[in-house]
Amino acid sequence: MKNFNPADNIQDLQYFGEFGGVNPSISDSSTYTFLSAKTMFDTFEGNMEGCYLYSRHSSPSNLYLDKALAAMEGTESANVSASGMGAITPTLLQLCGTGDHIVSSRTIYGGTYAFLKNFTPRLGIKTTFVDITKLDVVEAAITPDTKVLYCETVSNPLLEVADINGLSLIAKKHNLTLVVDNTFSPLSVSPAKLGADIVIHSLTKYINGSSDTVGGVTCASQDFINSLKNVNSGASMLLGPTMDSLRSASVMKNLRTLHIRMKQHSHNAMYLAERFEKEGLKTVYPGLKSHPSHEIYSAMINPEYGFGGMMTLDVGSLEKANELMELMQAKNLGYLAVSLGFYKTLFSAPGTSTSSEIPMDEQIEMGLTDGLIRFSIGLDNDIERTFQMMKECMMELNILSSEAVLA
């Protein structure tokens, strides 16, 4: 781990456009021509390097981004897709078929939860949802049919931390594939270096960072990426969640500043989390010593990129949460919006938004309370000013008392 720096790996990649441009030329074509029929046949069979057939299979622009993201995660290869779900669903379908079983974290992105809970059973794939922080519970859920262990590095929305190294040992013991969604913690955590077999990102979030593009990626071994793209049996090839070349080029440019952005997101989130915890609010942030997995996460992260930009505050009720979010938006502190990784702060009540696919009784069981607000902290220049403005909003709504502000 000491010699692996994901930002350095990205920086060390240099691409030249066909006319010598510092950015690689964008391949704005859906199909490609050949000088001989034999070359077309070989390319279709996957036996030809440097030749392109059809953009659903691959394009120069997508392969540039594939290479950069594989370098970032320290995997042999990668495959970008048109959305985060466009990476998650083909990956799981490539790994599992009728009669197979998945053990998954109970706190995951709502779309992933809905896919595993409601869709894959139609294909004969069953999932057991567990508290991923309890390794004994995880191992107890494994059956002879289990093929995949699935989790998020930092879970959505409760910010539970997966012990990737511990999960990797369990996966290897039972011959399972450990799939980790690392969307909340790019650069901060390198799951493949901790033992994950496959690392997934929604590029929509931090990696792109400007909330103008939807995208995803699967980072894995060359063999697995080849299987995803196989023209006869590859889930990514046959389901067709292909990223557009123009979007791929856009993400590639934003990837270059990810290390700067992640440091600022983490700095700002740590500042706010510490201050609001002192104010007496129930604050969850992996960088706080009060977080139950603080020590595990501290040992996992690449320290210079910090503990990430995601935190939650519990303000007591859905009514208060909604009032606070509306007031903060009116004061230009951020947007009442789902997603994360934008330069402005985004906030939402997960129980009625990003996790609404999870039934209410299960939300209660996992600790997803009505008053919980999930924050994606932005790149604010003066975070003390932001804190004071947020606190004033909370005082106005009696979430914090005037005595608290005088202390």
C-alpha positions as CSV (number, residue, x, y, z in Angstrom):
1,M,0.0,0.0,0.0
2,K,2.8,2.4,0.8
3,N,4.1,2.4,-2.8
4,F,0.6,2.7,-4.3
5,N,-0.7,6.2,-4.8
6,P,-3.8,6.3,-7.1
7,A,-3.4,10.0,-8.0
8,D,0.2,9.4,-9.1
9,N,-0.9,6.5,-11.3
10,I,-3.4,8.8,-13.0
11,Q,-0.9,11.6,-13.3
12,D,1.7,9.3,-14.9
13,L,-0.6,8.4,-17.8
14,Q,0.0,10.6,-20.9
15,Y,-2.1,10.4,-24.0
16,F,-1.6,12.3,-27.2
17,G,-4.3,13.2,-29.7
18,E,-3.9,12.1,-33.3
19,F,-2.8,15.7,-34.1
20,G,-0.5,16.0,-31.1
21,G,-3.1,17.4,-28.8
22,V,-2.5,17.2,-25.0
23,N,-6.0,15.6,-24.8
24,P,-6.6,12.4,-26.8
25,S,-8.8,12.9,-29.8
26,I,-12.5,12.0,-29.3
27,S,-13.6,9.1,-31.5
28,D,-17.0,10.4,-32.6
29,S,-18.0,7.3,-34.6
30,S,-20.3,4.4,-33.9
31,T,-18.7,2.1,-36.4
32,Y,-15.2,1.6,-37.9
33,T,-13.9,0.7,-41.3
34,F,-11.3,-2.0,-42.3
35,L,-8.9,-2.3,-45.1
36,S,-9.4,-6.0,-45.3
37,A,-12.2,-8.5,-44.5
38,K,-9.7,-10.7,-42.6
39,T,-8.9,-7.9,-40.2
40,M,-12.7,-7.4,-39.5
41,F,-13.1,-11.1,-38.8
42,D,-10.1,-11.2,-36.4
43,T,-11.4,-8.1,-34.6
44,F,-14.9,-9.6,-34.2
45,E,-13.3,-12.6,-32.7
46,G,-11.3,-10.5,-30.3
47,N,-7.9,-11.4,-31.8
48,M,-6.9,-8.0,-33.0
49,E,-5.3,-5.3,-30.9
50,G,-5.7,-1.6,-31.9
51,C,-8.6,-2.2,-34.3
52,Y,-12.2,-1.2,-33.6
53,L,-15.3,-2.7,-34.8
54,Y,-18.4,-1.1,-33.3
55,S,-18.6,1.4,-30.4
56,R,-20.9,-0.8,-28.2
57,H,-17.9,-3.2,-28.0
58,S,-15.2,-0.6,-27.5
59,S,-14.0,2.8,-28.7
60,P,-10.7,4.6,-28.4
61,S,-12.2,7.2,-26.1
62,N,-13.6,4.6,-23.7
63,L,-10.4,2.6,-23.7
64,Y,-8.4,5.7,-22.7
65,L,-10.7,6.1,-19.7
66,D,-10.7,2.4,-19.0
67,K,-6.9,2.5,-18.7
68,A,-6.9,5.5,-16.4
69,L,-9.5,4.1,-14.0
70,A,-7.7,0.7,-13.9
71,A,-4.5,2.6,-13.0
72,M,-6.4,4.5,-10.3
73,E,-7.7,1.3,-8.7
74,G,-4.6,-0.8,-9.3
75,T,-6.4,-3.5,-11.4
76,E,-5.4,-5.0,-14.7
77,S,-8.3,-3.6,-16.7
78,A,-11.6,-1.7,-16.5
79,N,-14.8,-1.2,-18.5
80,V,-16.7,2.0,-18.5
81,S,-20.5,2.1,-18.8
82,A,-23.3,4.5,-19.3
83,S,-24.3,4.7,-15.6
84,G,-23.3,3.3,-12.2
85,M,-26.1,0.8,-12.4
86,G,-24.9,0.0,-15.9
87,A,-21.7,-1.2,-14.2
88,I,-23.3,-2.9,-11.2
89,T,-26.0,-5.0,-12.9
90,P,-23.9,-6.6,-15.7
91,T,-21.1,-7.3,-13.3
92,L,-23.4,-9.3,-11.0
93,L,-25.2,-11.0,-13.9
94,Q,-21.8,-12.0,-15.3
95,L,-20.9,-13.6,-12.0
96,C,-24.2,-15.3,-11.1
97,G,-26.9,-17.4,-12.8
98,T,-30.0,-19.4,-11.9
99,G,-29.6,-21.1,-8.5
100,D,-26.7,-18.8,-7.3
101,H,-26.7,-16.8,-4.1
102,I,-25.3,-13.4,-3.2
103,V,-24.4,-12.1,0.3
104,S,-24.8,-8.4,0.3
105,S,-24.5,-5.5,2.8
106,R,-28.0,-4.4,3.9
107,T,-27.1,-0.7,3.6
108,I,-26.4,-0.1,-0.1
109,Y,-27.6,2.3,-2.8
110,G,-31.3,2.0,-3.3
111,G,-31.1,1.0,-6.9
112,T,-28.7,-1.8,-6.1
113,Y,-30.9,-3.0,-3.3
114,A,-33.9,-3.0,-5.6
115,F,-32.0,-4.9,-8.3
116,L,-31.0,-7.6,-5.8
117,K,-34.3,-7.7,-3.9
118,N,-36.8,-7.4,-6.7
119,F,-35.2,-8.2,-10.1
120,T,-32.6,-10.9,-9.7
121,P,-35.0,-13.3,-8.0
122,R,-36.8,-13.4,-11.4
123,L,-33.6,-14.9,-12.8
124,G,-33.3,-17.4,-10.0
125,I,-30.6,-15.5,-8.1
126,K,-31.2,-15.0,-4.4
127,T,-29.6,-12.5,-2.0
128,T,-29.2,-12.4,1.7
129,F,-28.8,-8.9,3.2
130,V,-26.6,-8.7,6.3
131,D,-24.9,-6.2,8.6
132,I,-21.6,-6.0,6.7
133,T,-19.7,-4.7,9.7
134,K,-20.2,-8.0,11.5
135,L,-17.8,-10.5,9.9
136,D,-19.3,-13.5,11.8
137,V,-22.8,-12.6,10.5
138,V,-21.4,-12.3,7.0
139,E,-19.7,-15.7,7.1
140,A,-22.8,-17.4,8.6
141,A,-24.9,-16.2,5.7
142,I,-22.7,-18.0,3.1
143,T,-24.3,-21.2,1.6
144,P,-22.9,-23.8,-0.9
145,D,-24.7,-21.7,-3.6
146,T,-23.0,-18.4,-2.7
147,K,-20.9,-16.9,-5.5
148,V,-20.6,-13.2,-4.6
149,L,-19.9,-11.1,-1.5
150,Y,-21.1,-7.5,-2.3
151,C,-20.6,-4.3,-0.3
152,E,-19.9,-0.6,-0.5
153,T,-16.7,0.7,1.1
154,V,-18.7,3.3,2.8
155,S,-22.4,2.5,2.7
156,N,-25.2,4.6,1.4
157,P,-26.6,6.3,3.4
158,L,-25.6,5.3,6.9
159,L,-21.8,5.5,6.2
160,E,-21.1,2.1,7.6
161,V,-17.6,1.0,6.8
162,A,-16.8,-2.4,5.3
163,D,-13.6,-4.1,6.6
164,I,-12.5,-5.0,3.1
165,N,-9.4,-6.9,4.2
166,G,-11.6,-9.0,6.6
167,L,-14.2,-9.6,3.9
168,S,-11.5,-10.6,1.4
169,L,-10.2,-13.3,3.8
170,I,-13.8,-14.7,4.1
171,A,-14.3,-14.5,0.3
172,K,-11.0,-16.4,-0.4
173,K,-11.8,-19.0,2.2
174,H,-15.2,-19.8,0.6
175,N,-14.0,-19.2,-3.0
176,L,-16.3,-16.2,-3.5
177,T,-15.8,-13.0,-5.6
178,L,-15.7,-9.9,-3.5
179,V,-17.3,-7.0,-5.3
180,V,-16.9,-3.5,-3.7
181,D,-18.7,-0.4,-4.8
182,N,-16.1,2.4,-4.0
183,T,-18.2,5.3,-5.2
184,F,-18.1,7.2,-1.9
185,S,-14.3,6.9,-1.5
186,P,-12.3,7.2,-4.7
187,L,-8.5,7.7,-4.0
188,S,-9.2,7.6,-0.2
189,V,-9.6,3.8,-0.4
190,S,-8.1,1.3,-2.9
191,P,-10.2,-1.8,-2.4
192,A,-8.2,-4.0,-4.9
193,K,-5.1,-3.4,-2.8
194,L,-7.1,-4.6,0.3
195,G,-8.2,-7.8,-1.4
196,A,-11.3,-6.9,-3.4
197,D,-11.6,-8.8,-6.7
198,I,-13.8,-6.3,-8.5
199,V,-14.2,-2.5,-7.8
200,I,-17.1,-0.5,-9.1
201,H,-17.8,3.2,-9.3
202,S,-20.6,5.4,-10.3
203,L,-18.5,7.9,-12.3
204,T,-21.5,10.3,-12.0
205,K,-20.4,11.2,-8.5
206,Y,-16.9,12.3,-7.3
207,I,-14.8,11.0,-10.2
208,N,-16.6,13.3,-12.8
209,G,-17.5,15.8,-10.1
210,S,-19.6,18.3,-12.1
211,S,-23.0,16.6,-12.0
212,D,-23.4,16.8,-15.8
213,T,-22.7,13.2,-16.7
214,V,-24.0,9.8,-15.8
215,G,-21.5,7.0,-16.0
216,G,-20.0,3.9,-14.3
217,V,-17.0,1.6,-14.3
218,T,-16.1,-2.0,-13.4
219,C,-12.4,-2.4,-12.5
220,A,-11.1,-6.0,-12.5
221,S,-8.8,-8.6,-13.9
222,Q,-8.3,-8.6,-17.7
223,D,-10.0,-12.0,-17.8
224,F,-13.2,-10.7,-16.1
225,I,-13.3,-7.6,-18.3
226,N,-12.9,-9.8,-21.4
227,S,-15.8,-11.9,-20.2
228,L,-18.0,-8.8,-19.7
229,K,-17.3,-7.7,-23.3
230,N,-17.5,-11.1,-24.9
231,V,-19.6,-10.8,-28.0
232,N,-21.4,-14.1,-27.4
233,S,-21.8,-14.2,-23.6
234,G,-20.7,-10.9,-22.1
235,A,-23.3,-9.1,-20.0
236,S,-22.0,-5.6,-20.8
237,M,-21.8,-6.4,-24.5
238,L,-25.3,-8.0,-24.7
239,L,-27.1,-5.6,-22.4
240,G,-25.5,-2.6,-24.1
241,P,-24.9,0.0,-21.3
242,T,-22.3,1.7,-23.4
243,M,-20.8,5.0,-22.5
244,D,-20.8,7.7,-25.2
245,S,-17.4,8.7,-26.4
246,L,-18.0,12.4,-25.8
247,R,-19.0,11.7,-22.2
248,S,-16.0,9.5,-21.7
249,A,-13.7,12.3,-22.8
250,S,-15.4,14.7,-20.5
251,V,-15.0,12.4,-17.5
252,M,-11.3,11.9,-18.4
253,K,-10.6,15.6,-18.2
254,N,-12.3,15.9,-14.8
255,L,-10.5,12.8,-13.5
256,R,-7.3,14.9,-13.6
257,T,-8.4,17.1,-10.8
258,L,-10.0,14.4,-8.6
259,H,-7.1,14.4,-6.1
260,I,-7.4,18.1,-5.5
261,R,-11.2,17.9,-5.1
262,M,-11.2,14.9,-2.8
263,K,-8.8,16.6,-0.4
264,Q,-11.1,19.7,-0.2
265,H,-14.3,17.6,0.1
266,S,-12.6,15.7,3.0
267,H,-11.3,18.8,4.7
268,N,-14.6,20.5,4.6
269,A,-16.6,17.5,5.7
270,M,-14.3,16.8,8.7
271,Y,-14.5,20.5,9.8
272,L,-18.3,20.5,9.7
273,A,-18.7,17.0,11.3
274,E,-16.5,18.0,14.2
275,R,-18.3,21.3,14.8
276,F,-21.8,19.9,14.6
277,E,-20.9,17.0,16.9
278,K,-19.7,19.6,19.4
279,E,-23.0,21.4,19.0
280,G,-24.7,18.2,20.2
281,L,-26.2,17.0,16.9
282,K,-26.1,13.3,16.1
283,T,-23.4,13.4,13.5
284,V,-22.0,10.4,11.5
285,Y,-18.7,10.8,9.7
286,P,-16.0,8.1,9.4
287,G,-13.4,10.7,10.4
288,L,-14.9,11.2,13.8
289,K,-13.6,9.1,16.7
290,S,-17.2,8.5,17.6
291,H,-17.8,6.5,14.4
292,P,-17.9,2.8,15.3
293,S,-15.6,1.9,12.4
294,H,-13.2,4.9,12.7
295,E,-10.2,2.8,13.5
296,I,-10.8,0.3,10.7
297,Y,-11.4,3.1,8.2
298,S,-8.3,4.9,9.4
299,A,-6.2,1.8,8.7
300,M,-7.8,1.4,5.2
301,I,-7.5,4.9,3.8
302,N,-4.7,6.6,1.8
303,P,-4.4,9.3,4.5
304,E,-3.7,12.4,2.3
305,Y,-7.1,12.1,0.7
306,G,-8.9,12.1,4.0
307,F,-12.2,10.5,5.1
308,G,-14.3,11.6,2.2
309,G,-17.0,14.2,1.7
310,M,-20.1,12.4,3.0
311,M,-21.7,12.9,6.4
312,T,-25.1,12.6,8.0
313,L,-26.9,14.7,10.6
314,D,-30.1,13.6,12.4
315,V,-32.3,16.5,13.2
316,G,-35.1,14.5,14.8
317,S,-37.9,14.3,12.3
318,L,-38.7,14.3,8.6
319,E,-40.6,17.6,9.0
320,K,-37.5,19.3,10.6
321,A,-35.2,17.7,8.0
322,N,-37.3,19.0,5.1
323,E,-37.6,22.5,6.6
324,L,-33.8,22.7,7.2
325,M,-33.0,21.5,3.7
326,E,-35.4,24.0,2.1
327,L,-34.0,26.8,4.2
328,M,-30.4,25.9,3.4
329,Q,-31.2,25.9,-0.3
330,A,-32.9,29.3,0.0
331,K,-29.7,30.6,1.7
332,N,-27.6,29.3,-1.2
333,L,-25.8,26.8,1.0
334,G,-26.4,24.0,-1.5
335,Y,-29.1,22.1,-3.3
336,L,-31.9,19.8,-2.1
337,A,-30.9,17.1,-4.5
338,V,-29.8,13.5,-4.7
339,S,-26.4,12.3,-5.9
340,L,-23.0,13.5,-4.6
341,G,-19.6,14.8,-5.5
342,F,-20.8,18.2,-6.9
343,Y,-18.8,21.4,-6.2
344,K,-21.8,22.7,-4.1
345,T,-23.1,20.8,-1.1
346,L,-26.1,18.5,-1.9
347,F,-28.5,17.3,0.8
348,S,-31.4,14.9,0.9
349,A,-33.5,12.8,3.3
350,P,-32.4,9.3,2.2
351,G,-35.5,7.5,3.5
352,T,-37.7,9.3,1.1
353,S,-35.2,9.6,-1.8
354,T,-32.1,7.5,-2.6
355,S,-33.1,4.7,-0.2
356,S,-36.9,4.8,-0.8
357,E,-36.8,1.4,-2.5
358,I,-36.0,-0.1,0.9
359,P,-39.3,-1.0,2.7
360,M,-40.0,1.2,5.8
361,D,-39.7,-1.7,8.3
362,E,-36.3,-2.5,6.9
363,Q,-35.2,1.1,7.0
364,I,-36.1,1.2,10.7
365,E,-34.2,-2.0,11.4
366,M,-31.0,-0.7,9.8
367,G,-31.3,2.6,11.7
368,L,-32.4,4.8,8.8
369,T,-34.4,7.4,10.8
370,D,-36.9,10.0,9.5
371,G,-34.7,12.9,10.6
372,L,-31.6,11.8,8.9
373,I,-30.1,14.2,6.3
374,R,-27.3,12.9,4.0
375,F,-24.8,15.6,3.0
376,S,-22.4,15.6,0.2
377,I,-20.2,18.4,1.3
378,G,-19.0,20.7,-1.4
379,L,-15.8,22.5,-2.2
380,D,-16.6,25.7,-0.2
381,N,-13.6,28.0,0.1
382,D,-14.5,29.3,3.6
383,I,-15.9,26.4,5.5
384,E,-16.2,28.3,8.8
385,R,-18.5,30.8,7.0
386,T,-20.5,27.8,5.7
387,F,-20.7,26.3,9.2
388,Q,-22.0,29.6,10.7
389,M,-24.7,30.0,8.0
390,M,-25.8,26.4,8.5
391,K,-25.9,26.9,12.3
392,E,-28.0,30.0,11.8
393,C,-30.5,28.0,9.8
394,M,-30.7,25.4,12.5
395,M,-31.3,28.0,15.2
396,E,-34.0,29.6,13.2
397,L,-35.8,26.2,13.1
398,N,-35.0,25.4,16.8
399,I,-32.9,22.4,15.8
400,L,-30.1,24.1,17.8
401,S,-30.9,26.5,20.7
402,S,-29.6,30.0,21.0
403,E,-27.7,28.8,24.1
404,A,-25.7,26.5,21.9
405,V,-24.5,29.3,19.7
406,L,-23.4,31.5,22.7
407,A,-21.3,28.6,24.1
